Amino acid sequence: DYPQLMIARVRLQATEAEGVLHDAIGSKPFCAALLEAMARRRDFGGREGELRAACAPALRGLRGEPSKPLEPAVGKAEQSNTSVIYGDKLILKFFRRLENGVNPDIEIGRFLTSKSFPNSPAVAGWLEYRRKSGEVVSLALLSGLVADAQDAWPYTLDILGRYFERVTSTPAEPGPDRPADGVLAGVAEGEVPDRVSDMIGIYIELARLLGQRTGEMHLALASGADNKDFAPEPFTPFYQRSLFQSMRNLTVGNFQLLRRRLPGLPDPVRPLAERVVALEPEIMRRFQAIREQPIRAMRIRCHGDFHLGQVLYNGKDFVIIDFEGEPARSLGERRIKRSPLRDVAGMLRSFDYATHAALFRQVERGNLHPEQLAATEPWTRFWYQWVSAVYLKAYLQVLGRGDLLPREPESLSTMLNVFLLEKVIYEVGYELNHRPDWVKIPLQGILQLLEPERPA
């Protein structure tokens, strides 16, 4: 039933019998046994260590009556991990990249559950392997299943599709209702103009709600003063220097890659890339602010890989999932306390990506001719800037006058722009290596951050 779980075809030499070696999670009895093991907190010994199955108090309520077993089925969503869904109650996610230490998805999930944070799934159990040396390896996480919810990424693309259908029938450009350039533009303004609400529609309210939930998530993650793994910590000169060095190394590596790939880039994209390459000294100058200026803010445990694909929408509210962090980073890196603005920067970049992905989809479906893309660009920026402004305003209202973020508007803007710049430079390397046709998106993002007065 699950061809993706097939590992190899095998043949027994003695009998010439043939069979298939497959991942055990394709076996319903095996999956049922795992759930039972967690409910009973069972341990299974081995030569080098033991498999431990554990459960949290939430399991009893989520599972329901043991006399009514939940039917297991392998999840169909394409992702780096593999999941088993039990009825409409639970989901067991297996981590495919194993490292020594507790996976942040388990660690943060348990913490948020203990704080009764309502907008992430409750942790119900987990599987781990304990070596005799004492090292722990996280294997899987069991949590409540968010029923009747959809991934916020395709949901946003669908809404944007309808938005572009409206704007392509509007001959005029957005005009003066567009907020001034700058990532914090519009945050200090009053109500969103009626014309903006009419054009963007329901997503204005969704952006506000998502900003609120993001802020509430960060407040919850900062509420563990008595827990050394979650207690907020101030920025220190040493941490600021290491942060600058990390940003510098990222920039040097990705710009070297961009220079090597310049000759092979499409003609319309090459001028953008050349402009970006020439801005490397300016980028380094912007990053210097992280090292040279005192930062009066706090570092906390964050989501670590925050974007629309890590959020579910059930028609009424958002649920934040997948606290594993960026899979390319080591487990130790993913557990480092960082500014919550890194999560905010990730979501803002996701809004920008969504506008372009929705445009690509319109072209693929024949709803938009490629020659119309340039004319649509002002409306793309219109949507992105207003949605970002509404999201940021709601986020900052939740955090209020606390000490997680800089209180000075100029310092706040500088920090957020630096994290946005770091994120978009990371995207340049990712797109060059995985989706060269999409590299125009982060190149435009860099130009809009550094040359806001010039069209990208």
C-alpha positions as a Markdown table, in Angstrom:
| # | Residue | x | y | z |
|---|---|---|---|---|
| 1 | Asp | 0.0 | 0.0 | 0.0 |
| 2 | Tyr | 3.0 | 2.3 | 0.6 |
| 3 | Pro | 5.5 | 2.0 | -2.2 |
| 4 | Gln | 7.6 | 4.9 | -0.8 |
| 5 | Leu | 8.3 | 2.6 | 2.2 |
| 6 | Met | 9.9 | -0.1 | 0.2 |
| 7 | Ile | 13.6 | -0.5 | 1.0 |
| 8 | Ala | 14.7 | -3.4 | -1.2 |
| 9 | Arg | 13.7 | -6.6 | -2.9 |
| 10 | Val | 15.2 | -9.7 | -1.3 |
| 11 | Arg | 15.7 | -13.3 | -2.3 |
| 12 | Leu | 16.4 | -16.2 | 0.1 |
| 13 | Gln | 19.2 | -18.3 | -1.4 |
| 14 | Ala | 18.0 | -21.5 | 0.2 |
| 15 | Thr | 14.5 | -21.5 | -1.2 |
| 16 | Glu | 14.7 | -18.9 | -4.0 |
| 17 | Ala | 11.7 | -17.2 | -2.4 |
| 18 | Glu | 11.4 | -13.5 | -3.1 |
| 19 | Gly | 10.0 | -10.8 | -0.9 |
| 20 | Val | 10.2 | -7.1 | -0.1 |
| 21 | Leu | 12.1 | -5.5 | 2.8 |
| 22 | His | 10.1 | -2.4 | 3.8 |
| 23 | Asp | 9.9 | 0.2 | 6.5 |
| 24 | Ala | 8.0 | -1.3 | 9.5 |
| 25 | Ile | 5.7 | 1.7 | 9.8 |
| 26 | Gly | 3.9 | 0.3 | 6.8 |
| 27 | Ser | 2.6 | -2.4 | 9.1 |
| 28 | Lys | -0.6 | -1.5 | 11.0 |
| 29 | Pro | 0.1 | -4.0 | 13.8 |
| 30 | Phe | 3.5 | -2.5 | 14.4 |
| 31 | Cys | 2.1 | 1.0 | 14.5 |
| 32 | Ala | -0.6 | -0.1 | 16.9 |
| 33 | Ala | 2.0 | -1.7 | 19.1 |
| 34 | Leu | 4.0 | 1.5 | 19.2 |
| 35 | Leu | 1.0 | 3.5 | 20.5 |
| 36 | Glu | 0.3 | 0.9 | 23.1 |
| 37 | Ala | 4.0 | 0.9 | 24.2 |
| 38 | Met | 3.9 | 4.6 | 24.7 |
| 39 | Ala | 0.6 | 4.4 | 26.7 |
| 40 | Arg | 2.2 | 1.8 | 28.9 |
| 41 | Arg | 5.6 | 3.5 | 29.1 |
| 42 | Arg | 7.5 | 0.4 | 28.0 |
| 43 | Asp | 11.2 | -0.1 | 27.5 |
| 44 | Phe | 12.8 | -2.5 | 25.1 |
| 45 | Gly | 16.4 | -3.5 | 25.9 |
| 46 | Gly | 19.2 | -4.1 | 23.3 |
| 47 | Arg | 22.9 | -4.8 | 23.1 |
| 48 | Glu | 24.0 | -1.1 | 23.0 |
| 49 | Gly | 21.1 | 0.5 | 24.8 |
| 50 | Glu | 17.3 | 0.6 | 25.1 |
| 51 | Leu | 14.2 | 1.9 | 23.3 |
| 52 | Arg | 12.1 | 3.9 | 25.6 |
| 53 | Ala | 8.4 | 4.7 | 24.9 |
| 54 | Ala | 7.0 | 7.5 | 27.0 |
| 55 | Cys | 3.7 | 9.3 | 27.3 |
| 56 | Ala | 2.5 | 12.7 | 28.6 |
| 57 | Pro | -0.8 | 13.3 | 30.5 |
| 58 | Ala | -2.4 | 14.5 | 27.4 |
| 59 | Leu | -2.4 | 11.1 | 25.8 |
| 60 | Arg | -5.3 | 9.7 | 27.8 |
| 61 | Gly | -7.7 | 12.4 | 26.7 |
| 62 | Leu | -6.5 | 12.5 | 23.1 |
| 63 | Arg | -6.6 | 8.7 | 22.6 |
| 64 | Gly | -10.0 | 8.1 | 24.1 |
| 65 | Glu | -11.1 | 4.7 | 25.3 |
| 66 | Pro | -8.4 | 1.9 | 24.8 |
| 67 | Ser | -11.2 | -0.5 | 24.1 |
| 68 | Lys | -11.8 | 1.5 | 20.9 |
| 69 | Pro | -8.4 | 1.3 | 19.1 |
| 70 | Leu | -7.5 | 4.0 | 16.6 |
| 71 | Glu | -6.8 | 2.8 | 13.1 |
| 72 | Pro | -3.2 | 3.7 | 12.1 |
| 73 | Ala | -2.4 | 5.0 | 8.5 |
| 74 | Val | 0.8 | 6.4 | 7.0 |
| 75 | Gly | 0.5 | 10.1 | 6.4 |
| 76 | Lys | 0.5 | 11.1 | 2.7 |
| 77 | Ala | 2.0 | 14.6 | 3.0 |
| 78 | Glu | 5.4 | 15.0 | 1.4 |
| 79 | Gln | 7.9 | 16.0 | 4.0 |
| 80 | Ser | 11.4 | 15.2 | 5.3 |
| 81 | Asn | 9.9 | 13.1 | 8.1 |
| 82 | Thr | 7.4 | 10.2 | 8.0 |
| 83 | Ser | 4.2 | 10.3 | 10.0 |
| 84 | Val | 1.6 | 7.8 | 11.1 |
| 85 | Ile | -2.0 | 9.1 | 11.8 |
| 86 | Tyr | -4.2 | 7.3 | 14.3 |
| 87 | Gly | -7.8 | 7.9 | 13.4 |
| 88 | Asp | -8.5 | 11.6 | 13.7 |
| 89 | Lys | -6.9 | 11.9 | 17.1 |
| 90 | Leu | -3.1 | 11.5 | 17.0 |
| 91 | Ile | -0.1 | 11.8 | 14.7 |
| 92 | Leu | 3.2 | 10.1 | 15.3 |
| 93 | Lys | 6.1 | 11.8 | 13.5 |
| 94 | Phe | 9.3 | 9.9 | 12.9 |
| 95 | Phe | 12.5 | 11.9 | 12.7 |
| 96 | Arg | 14.6 | 10.7 | 9.8 |
| 97 | Arg | 17.8 | 12.7 | 10.7 |
| 98 | Leu | 19.0 | 11.3 | 14.0 |
| 99 | Glu | 21.5 | 13.0 | 16.3 |
| 100 | Asn | 22.5 | 12.7 | 19.9 |
| 101 | Gly | 20.3 | 14.9 | 22.1 |
| 102 | Val | 16.6 | 15.7 | 22.5 |
| 103 | Asn | 15.0 | 16.9 | 19.3 |
| 104 | Pro | 13.7 | 20.5 | 19.7 |
| 105 | Asp | 10.3 | 19.4 | 18.4 |
| 106 | Ile | 9.9 | 17.2 | 21.5 |
| 107 | Glu | 11.6 | 19.7 | 23.8 |
| 108 | Ile | 9.6 | 22.8 | 22.7 |
| 109 | Gly | 6.4 | 20.9 | 22.3 |
| 110 | Arg | 6.5 | 19.5 | 25.8 |
| 111 | Phe | 7.3 | 23.0 | 27.2 |
| 112 | Leu | 4.5 | 24.7 | 25.3 |
| 113 | Thr | 2.1 | 21.9 | 26.4 |
| 114 | Ser | 3.2 | 22.4 | 30.0 |
| 115 | Lys | 2.4 | 26.1 | 29.6 |
| 116 | Ser | -1.0 | 25.3 | 28.2 |
| 117 | Phe | -0.3 | 27.2 | 25.0 |
| 118 | Pro | -3.5 | 26.6 | 22.9 |
| 119 | Asn | -2.1 | 27.2 | 19.4 |
| 120 | Ser | 0.3 | 24.3 | 19.1 |
| 121 | Pro | -0.6 | 20.6 | 19.2 |
| 122 | Ala | -0.4 | 19.0 | 22.7 |
| 123 | Val | 2.5 | 16.5 | 23.1 |
| 124 | Ala | 1.1 | 13.1 | 23.9 |
| 125 | Gly | 4.2 | 10.9 | 23.9 |
| 126 | Trp | 7.6 | 10.2 | 22.3 |
| 127 | Leu | 10.1 | 7.5 | 21.4 |
| 128 | Glu | 13.8 | 7.7 | 22.2 |
| 129 | Tyr | 16.8 | 5.5 | 22.2 |
| 130 | Arg | 19.1 | 5.6 | 25.2 |
| 131 | Arg | 22.6 | 4.3 | 24.7 |
| 132 | Lys | 24.4 | 2.7 | 27.6 |
| 133 | Ser | 26.8 | 5.6 | 27.5 |
| 134 | Gly | 23.9 | 7.8 | 28.5 |
| 135 | Glu | 23.4 | 9.5 | 25.2 |
| 136 | Val | 19.8 | 10.0 | 24.1 |
| 137 | Val | 18.6 | 10.0 | 20.5 |
| 138 | Ser | 15.0 | 11.2 | 19.7 |
| 139 | Leu | 13.2 | 8.9 | 17.4 |
| 140 | Ala | 9.6 | 10.1 | 17.2 |
| 141 | Leu | 7.0 | 12.5 | 18.6 |
| 142 | Leu | 3.3 | 11.8 | 19.3 |
| 143 | Ser | 1.0 | 14.7 | 19.4 |
| 144 | Gly | -2.6 | 15.7 | 19.0 |
| 145 | Leu | -3.8 | 15.8 | 15.4 |
| 146 | Val | -5.3 | 19.1 | 14.2 |
| 147 | Ala | -8.4 | 17.9 | 12.5 |
| 148 | Asp | -10.1 | 19.7 | 9.6 |
| 149 | Ala | -7.1 | 22.1 | 9.2 |
| 150 | Gln | -5.1 | 22.9 | 6.1 |
| 151 | Asp | -1.5 | 24.0 | 5.5 |
| 152 | Ala | -1.4 | 27.8 | 5.5 |
| 153 | Trp | 0.9 | 27.9 | 2.5 |
| 154 | Pro | -1.5 | 26.5 | -0.2 |
| 155 | Tyr | -4.4 | 28.3 | 1.6 |
| 156 | Thr | -2.5 | 31.6 | 1.1 |
| 157 | Leu | -1.8 | 30.7 | -2.5 |
| 158 | Asp | -5.5 | 30.1 | -3.2 |
| 159 | Ile | -6.4 | 33.5 | -1.7 |
| 160 | Leu | -3.6 | 35.2 | -3.7 |
| 161 | Gly | -4.9 | 33.6 | -6.8 |
| 162 | Arg | -8.3 | 35.3 | -6.3 |
| 163 | Tyr | -6.5 | 38.5 | -5.5 |
| 164 | Phe | -4.6 | 38.5 | -8.7 |
| 165 | Glu | -7.8 | 37.8 | -10.6 |
| 166 | Arg | -9.2 | 41.0 | -9.2 |
| 167 | Val | -6.1 | 43.2 | -9.8 |
| 168 | Thr | -5.6 | 42.0 | -13.4 |
| 169 | Ser | -9.0 | 43.5 | -14.2 |
| 170 | Thr | -8.0 | 46.8 | -12.5 |
| 171 | Pro | -6.2 | 49.0 | -15.0 |
| 172 | Ala | -4.7 | 51.4 | -12.4 |
| 173 | Glu | -1.7 | 50.8 | -10.2 |
| 174 | Pro | -2.2 | 50.6 | -6.4 |
| 175 | Gly | -1.4 | 54.3 | -6.0 |
| 176 | Pro | -0.9 | 56.3 | -2.8 |
| 177 | Asp | -2.6 | 53.8 | -0.5 |
| 178 | Arg | 0.6 | 51.7 | -0.6 |
| 179 | Pro | 2.6 | 52.3 | 2.6 |
| 180 | Ala | 6.0 | 53.9 | 2.3 |
| 181 | Asp | 8.9 | 51.5 | 1.5 |
| 182 | Gly | 10.5 | 49.8 | 4.5 |
| 183 | Val | 9.7 | 46.7 | 6.5 |
| 184 | Leu | 8.1 | 48.5 | 9.4 |
| 185 | Ala | 6.2 | 50.8 | 7.2 |
| 186 | Gly | 2.5 | 51.1 | 8.1 |
| 187 | Val | 3.0 | 49.7 | 11.6 |
| 188 | Ala | 2.6 | 53.1 | 13.3 |
| 189 | Glu | -0.4 | 54.0 | 11.1 |
| 190 | Gly | -4.0 | 53.8 | 12.1 |
| 191 | Glu | -6.7 | 51.6 | 10.5 |
| 192 | Val | -6.1 | 50.0 | 7.2 |
| 193 | Pro | -7.7 | 52.1 | 4.5 |
| 194 | Asp | -11.0 | 50.7 | 3.1 |
| 195 | Arg | -9.6 | 50.5 | -0.4 |
| 196 | Val | -6.7 | 48.3 | 0.9 |
| 197 | Ser | -9.1 | 46.0 | 2.8 |
| 198 | Asp | -11.4 | 45.7 | -0.2 |
| 199 | Met | -8.5 | 44.7 | -2.5 |
| 200 | Ile | -6.7 | 42.3 | -0.2 |
| 201 | Gly | -9.9 | 41.0 | 1.4 |
| 202 | Ile | -9.9 | 38.4 | 4.2 |
| 203 | Tyr | -6.1 | 38.1 | 4.4 |
| 204 | Ile | -5.9 | 41.4 | 6.2 |
| 205 | Glu | -7.6 | 39.9 | 9.2 |
| 206 | Leu | -5.7 | 36.6 | 8.8 |
| 207 | Ala | -2.4 | 38.5 | 8.9 |
| 208 | Arg | -3.4 | 40.3 | 12.0 |
| 209 | Leu | -4.4 | 37.0 | 13.7 |
| 210 | Leu | -1.2 | 35.3 | 12.7 |
| 211 | Gly | 0.9 | 38.2 | 14.0 |
| 212 | Gln | -1.0 | 37.9 | 17.3 |
| 213 | Arg | -0.4 | 34.2 | 17.5 |
| 214 | Thr | 3.3 | 34.6 | 16.7 |
| 215 | Gly | 3.6 | 37.1 | 19.6 |
| 216 | Glu | 1.8 | 34.8 | 22.0 |
| 217 | Met | 4.0 | 31.9 | 21.0 |
| 218 | His | 7.1 | 34.0 | 21.8 |
| 219 | Leu | 5.7 | 35.1 | 25.1 |
| 220 | Ala | 5.0 | 31.5 | 26.0 |
| 221 | Leu | 8.5 | 30.4 | 25.0 |
| 222 | Ala | 9.9 | 33.2 | 27.1 |
| 223 | Ser | 8.0 | 32.2 | 30.2 |
| 224 | Gly | 10.4 | 29.6 | 31.5 |
| 225 | Ala | 12.5 | 31.7 | 33.9 |
| 226 | Asp | 13.0 | 28.7 | 36.2 |
| 227 | Asn | 14.1 | 26.4 | 33.3 |
| 228 | Lys | 17.7 | 27.0 | 32.2 |
| 229 | Asp | 16.9 | 25.6 | 28.7 |
| 230 | Phe | 14.1 | 28.2 | 28.2 |
| 231 | Ala | 15.0 | 31.1 | 30.5 |
| 232 | Pro | 15.5 | 34.3 | 28.4 |
| 233 | Glu | 19.1 | 35.6 | 28.2 |
| 234 | Pro | 20.4 | 39.0 | 27.2 |
| 235 | Phe | 22.5 | 39.7 | 24.2 |
| 236 | Thr | 26.2 | 39.7 | 25.0 |
| 237 | Pro | 29.2 | 41.1 | 23.1 |
| 238 | Phe | 30.5 | 37.6 | 22.6 |
| 239 | Tyr | 27.1 | 36.4 | 21.1 |
| 240 | Gln | 26.9 | 39.5 | 18.9 |
| 241 | Arg | 30.4 | 38.8 | 17.5 |
| 242 | Ser | 29.5 | 35.2 | 16.8 |
| 243 | Leu | 26.3 | 36.3 | 15.1 |
| 244 | Phe | 28.1 | 38.7 | 12.9 |
| 245 | Gln | 30.7 | 36.1 | 12.0 |
| 246 | Ser | 27.9 | 33.6 | 11.1 |
| 247 | Met | 26.2 | 36.2 | 8.8 |
| 248 | Arg | 29.5 | 37.2 | 7.2 |
| 249 | Asn | 30.4 | 33.5 | 6.5 |
| 250 | Leu | 26.9 | 33.0 | 5.0 |
| 251 | Thr | 27.3 | 36.0 | 2.7 |
| 252 | Val | 30.8 | 35.2 | 1.5 |
| 253 | Gly | 29.8 | 31.6 | 0.7 |
| 254 | Asn | 26.6 | 32.4 | -1.1 |
| 255 | Phe | 28.0 | 35.4 | -3.0 |
| 256 | Gln | 30.9 | 33.2 | -4.3 |
| 257 | Leu | 28.3 | 30.8 | -5.5 |
| 258 | Leu | 26.3 | 33.6 | -7.1 |
| 259 | Arg | 29.4 | 34.9 | -9.0 |
| 260 | Arg | 30.2 | 31.4 | -10.3 |
| 261 | Arg | 26.6 | 31.0 | -11.6 |
| 262 | Leu | 26.3 | 34.5 | -13.1 |
| 263 | Pro | 27.1 | 33.4 | -16.7 |
| 264 | Gly | 24.4 | 30.7 | -16.7 |
| 265 | Leu | 21.6 | 32.8 | -15.3 |
| 266 | Pro | 18.7 | 33.8 | -17.6 |
| 267 | Asp | 19.1 | 37.1 | -19.4 |
| 268 | Pro | 16.3 | 38.9 | -17.4 |
| 269 | Val | 17.8 | 37.8 | -14.1 |
| 270 | Arg | 21.5 | 38.4 | -14.7 |
| 271 | Pro | 21.3 | 42.3 | -14.3 |
| 272 | Leu | 19.6 | 41.7 | -10.9 |
| 273 | Ala | 22.4 | 39.4 | -9.8 |
| 274 | Glu | 25.0 | 41.8 | -11.0 |
| 275 | Arg | 23.4 | 44.6 | -8.9 |
| 276 | Val | 23.3 | 42.3 | -5.9 |
| 277 | Val | 26.9 | 41.2 | -6.2 |
| 278 | Ala | 28.0 | 44.9 | -6.3 |
| 279 | Leu | 26.2 | 45.4 | -3.0 |
| 280 | Glu | 28.3 | 42.9 | -1.0 |
| 281 | Pro | 30.3 | 45.7 | 0.8 |
| 282 | Glu | 27.0 | 47.4 | 1.8 |
| 283 | Ile | 25.6 | 44.1 | 3.1 |
| 284 | Met | 28.7 | 43.7 | 5.3 |
| 285 | Arg | 28.2 | 47.2 | 6.6 |
| 286 | Arg | 24.6 | 46.5 | 7.5 |
| 287 | Phe | 25.7 | 43.4 | 9.4 |
| 288 | Gln | 28.2 | 45.4 | 11.4 |
| 289 | Ala | 25.4 | 46.9 | 13.4 |
| 290 | Ile | 24.8 | 43.5 | 15.0 |
| 291 | Arg | 28.4 | 43.5 | 16.3 |
| 292 | Glu | 29.1 | 47.1 | 17.1 |
| 293 | Gln | 25.9 | 48.5 | 18.6 |
| 294 | Pro | 24.7 | 47.4 | 22.1 |
| 295 | Ile | 21.5 | 45.4 | 21.8 |
| 296 | Arg | 19.0 | 45.8 | 24.6 |
| 297 | Ala | 16.9 | 42.8 | 24.0 |
| 298 | Met | 16.6 | 39.2 | 25.0 |
| 299 | Arg | 17.3 | 35.8 | 23.3 |
| 300 | Ile | 14.8 | 33.0 | 23.7 |
| 301 | Arg | 14.1 | 29.6 | 22.3 |
| 302 | Cys | 12.3 | 30.2 | 19.0 |
| 303 | His | 10.5 | 28.2 | 16.4 |
| 304 | Gly | 13.6 | 28.2 | 14.3 |
| 305 | Asp | 12.0 | 27.5 | 10.8 |
| 306 | Phe | 9.0 | 29.7 | 10.8 |
| 307 | His | 7.0 | 30.1 | 7.6 |
| 308 | Leu | 3.5 | 29.6 | 6.2 |
| 309 | Gly | 4.2 | 25.9 | 5.7 |
| 310 | Gln | 4.6 | 25.5 | 9.5 |
| 311 | Val | 1.2 | 26.8 | 10.3 |
| 312 | Leu | -2.2 | 25.2 | 10.0 |
| 313 | Tyr | -5.5 | 27.1 | 9.6 |
| 314 | Asn | -8.7 | 25.4 | 10.7 |
| 315 | Gly | -11.1 | 28.1 | 9.4 |
| 316 | Lys | -11.1 | 30.0 | 12.7 |
| 317 | Asp | -7.6 | 30.1 | 14.1 |
| 318 | Phe | -4.0 | 29.2 | 13.4 |
| 319 | Val | -2.1 | 26.3 | 14.9 |
| 320 | Ile | 1.8 | 26.4 | 14.9 |
| 321 | Ile | 3.5 | 23.1 | 14.2 |
| 322 | Asp | 7.0 | 21.6 | 13.6 |
| 323 | Phe | 9.4 | 23.1 | 16.1 |
| 324 | Glu | 12.2 | 20.9 | 14.8 |
| 325 | Gly | 14.1 | 23.9 | 13.4 |
| 326 | Glu | 16.0 | 24.0 | 10.1 |
| 327 | Pro | 17.0 | 20.4 | 9.2 |
| 328 | Ala | 20.3 | 21.6 | 7.7 |
| 329 | Arg | 21.5 | 22.9 | 11.0 |
| 330 | Ser | 22.9 | 20.6 | 13.7 |
| 331 | Leu | 20.9 | 19.8 | 16.8 |
| 332 | Gly | 23.1 | 22.0 | 18.9 |
| 333 | Glu | 22.6 | 25.0 | 16.6 |
| 334 | Arg | 18.8 | 24.5 | 16.6 |
| 335 | Arg | 18.8 | 24.7 | 20.4 |
| 336 | Ile | 20.6 | 28.1 | 20.6 |
| 337 | Lys | 18.6 | 30.9 | 22.0 |
| 338 | Arg | 18.0 | 33.7 | 19.4 |
| 339 | Ser | 16.1 | 36.9 | 18.9 |
| 340 | Pro | 12.4 | 36.2 | 18.2 |
| 341 | Leu | 12.8 | 38.6 | 15.3 |
| 342 | Arg | 14.4 | 35.7 | 13.4 |
| 343 | Asp | 11.0 | 33.9 | 13.4 |
| 344 | Val | 9.3 | 37.2 | 12.3 |
| 345 | Ala | 11.8 | 37.6 | 9.4 |
| 346 | Gly | 11.0 | 34.1 | 8.3 |
| 347 | Met | 7.3 | 34.7 | 8.1 |
| 348 | Leu | 7.8 | 38.0 | 6.3 |
| 349 | Arg | 9.9 | 36.3 | 3.7 |
| 350 | Ser | 7.2 | 33.6 | 3.4 |
| 351 | Phe | 4.6 | 36.3 | 2.6 |
| 352 | Asp | 6.9 | 37.5 | -0.2 |
| 353 | Tyr | 7.5 | 34.0 | -1.6 |
| 354 | Ala | 3.8 | 33.4 | -1.5 |
| 355 | Thr | 3.1 | 36.3 | -3.8 |
| 356 | His | 5.6 | 35.1 | -6.4 |
| 357 | Ala | 4.5 | 31.4 | -6.1 |
| 358 | Ala | 0.9 | 32.5 | -6.7 |
| 359 | Leu | 1.9 | 34.5 | -9.8 |
| 360 | Phe | 3.8 | 31.5 | -11.2 |
| 361 | Arg | 0.7 | 29.4 | -10.6 |
| 362 | Gln | -1.4 | 31.9 | -12.5 |
| 363 | Val | 0.9 | 31.7 | -15.5 |
| 364 | Glu | 1.0 | 27.9 | -15.4 |
| 365 | Arg | -2.8 | 27.8 | -15.4 |
| 366 | Gly | -3.0 | 30.2 | -18.3 |
| 367 | Asn | -4.8 | 32.9 | -16.2 |
| 368 | Leu | -1.9 | 35.3 | -16.7 |
| 369 | His | 0.4 | 35.8 | -19.7 |
| 370 | Pro | 4.2 | 36.0 | -18.8 |
| 371 | Glu | 4.3 | 39.4 | -20.4 |
| 372 | Gln | 1.8 | 40.6 | -17.8 |
| 373 | Leu | 4.1 | 39.9 | -14.9 |
| 374 | Ala | 5.8 | 43.2 | -15.0 |
| 375 | Ala | 2.5 | 45.1 | -14.8 |
| 376 | Thr | 1.4 | 42.9 | -11.9 |
| 377 | Glu | 4.5 | 43.7 | -9.8 |
| 378 | Pro | 3.2 | 46.9 | -8.2 |
| 379 | Trp | 0.1 | 44.9 | -6.9 |
| 380 | Thr | 2.5 | 42.2 | -5.7 |
| 381 | Arg | 4.4 | 44.7 | -3.6 |
| 382 | Phe | 1.1 | 46.3 | -2.5 |
| 383 | Trp | -0.2 | 42.9 | -1.0 |
| 384 | Tyr | 3.2 | 42.0 | 0.6 |
| 385 | Gln | 3.7 | 45.4 | 2.2 |
| 386 | Trp | 0.2 | 45.8 | 3.7 |
| 387 | Val | 0.0 | 42.2 | 4.9 |
| 388 | Ser | 3.5 | 42.5 | 6.4 |
| 389 | Ala | 2.5 | 45.8 | 8.1 |
| 390 | Val | -0.6 | 44.3 | 9.6 |
| 391 | Tyr | 1.2 | 41.2 | 10.8 |
| 392 | Leu | 4.0 | 43.2 | 12.4 |
| 393 | Lys | 1.6 | 45.7 | 14.1 |
| 394 | Ala | -0.3 | 42.8 | 15.7 |
| 395 | Tyr | 2.9 | 41.1 | 16.7 |
| 396 | Leu | 4.3 | 44.2 | 18.4 |
| 397 | Gln | 1.1 | 44.9 | 20.2 |
| 398 | Val | 1.2 | 41.5 | 21.8 |
| 399 | Leu | 4.8 | 41.9 | 23.0 |
| 400 | Gly | 4.0 | 45.4 | 24.3 |
| 401 | Arg | 6.6 | 47.1 | 26.4 |
| 402 | Gly | 8.4 | 44.0 | 27.5 |
| 403 | Asp | 12.2 | 43.4 | 27.2 |
| 404 | Leu | 12.2 | 40.8 | 24.4 |
| 405 | Leu | 12.7 | 43.4 | 21.7 |
| 406 | Pro | 14.5 | 46.7 | 21.5 |
| 407 | Arg | 12.2 | 49.5 | 22.7 |
| 408 | Glu | 13.8 | 52.1 | 20.4 |
| 409 | Pro | 12.0 | 52.1 | 17.0 |
| 410 | Glu | 15.3 | 52.7 | 15.2 |
| 411 | Ser | 17.1 | 49.8 | 16.9 |
| 412 | Leu | 14.1 | 47.5 | 16.3 |
| 413 | Ser | 14.0 | 48.4 | 12.6 |
| 414 | Thr | 17.8 | 47.8 | 12.3 |
| 415 | Met | 17.6 | 44.4 | 13.9 |
| 416 | Leu | 14.6 | 43.2 | 11.9 |
| 417 | Asn | 16.2 | 44.4 | 8.7 |
| 418 | Val | 19.4 | 42.6 | 9.5 |
| 419 | Phe | 17.6 | 39.3 | 10.1 |
| 420 | Leu | 15.6 | 39.8 | 6.9 |
| 421 | Leu | 18.8 | 40.4 | 5.0 |
| 422 | Glu | 20.4 | 37.2 | 6.5 |
| 423 | Lys | 17.3 | 35.2 | 5.6 |
| 424 | Val | 17.2 | 36.4 | 2.0 |
| 425 | Ile | 20.9 | 35.8 | 1.5 |
| 426 | Tyr | 20.4 | 32.2 | 2.7 |
| 427 | Glu | 17.6 | 31.9 | 0.1 |
| 428 | Val | 19.9 | 32.9 | -2.7 |
| 429 | Gly | 22.1 | 29.9 | -1.9 |
| 430 | Tyr | 19.1 | 27.6 | -1.6 |
| 431 | Glu | 17.6 | 28.6 | -4.8 |
| 432 | Leu | 20.8 | 28.4 | -6.8 |
| 433 | Asn | 21.3 | 24.9 | -5.6 |
| 434 | His | 17.7 | 23.6 | -5.7 |
| 435 | Arg | 15.5 | 25.9 | -7.8 |
| 436 | Pro | 17.5 | 28.2 | -10.1 |
| 437 | Asp | 14.3 | 29.4 | -11.8 |
| 438 | Trp | 13.3 | 31.0 | -8.4 |
| 439 | Val | 16.5 | 32.8 | -7.6 |
| 440 | Lys | 14.9 | 36.1 | -8.9 |
| 441 | Ile | 12.8 | 36.1 | -5.7 |
| 442 | Pro | 15.6 | 36.5 | -3.2 |
| 443 | Leu | 17.6 | 38.8 | -5.5 |
| 444 | Gln | 14.6 | 41.2 | -5.7 |
| 445 | Gly | 14.3 | 40.8 | -1.9 |
| 446 | Ile | 17.9 | 42.0 | -1.4 |
| 447 | Leu | 17.5 | 44.9 | -3.7 |
| 448 | Gln | 14.2 | 46.0 | -2.0 |
| 449 | Leu | 16.0 | 45.9 | 1.4 |
| 450 | Leu | 19.1 | 47.8 | 0.3 |
| 451 | Glu | 17.7 | 50.0 | -2.5 |
| 452 | Pro | 14.1 | 50.7 | -1.5 |
| 453 | Glu | 14.1 | 53.9 | -3.6 |
| 454 | Arg | 15.0 | 52.0 | -6.8 |
| 455 | Pro | 12.7 | 49.5 | -8.5 |
| 456 | Ala | 14.0 | 45.9 | -8.4 |
